[in-house]
């Protein structure tokens, strides 16, 4: 999945029974790997003015839909329903990766990722993340940086 000579480490982790009302898959991955949740990124499938794209934000926060729309030069952004996200990406919820997509989609990575020496994203299946430099993630995904994340609200 990660090609082009990018230094990376596959990080498998023991999955626990996922409780949808509890923390998301990314928070569970951060806890299982013992990694700061600010470095573990979740991949969300969204649309800006009807065009699908991926937004990659820290699991410790949320996607700012207004900021995403602005970053893409659009007026309105919305998250895709899980079934639509799975159809578009070929991945399952909790394991959608910005790398190795079935069909290319634009990718926006939250600018906060650049502050870390490495970040972790799903490697395409639950229980497996890939750790790599944020610049490599952006290059391999054909992504752009933009401030599209915000802190989670309680």
Buried (B, 14 or more C-beta within 10 A) or exposed (E): EBEEEBEBEEBEBEBEEEEEEEBBBBBBBBBBBEBEBBBBBBBBBBBBEEEBBBBBBBBBBBBBBEBBBBBBEBEEBEBBEEEEBBEBBEBBBBBBBBBBBEEEBBBBBBBBBBEBEBBBBBBBBBBBBBBBBBEBBBEBBEBBBBBBBBEEEE
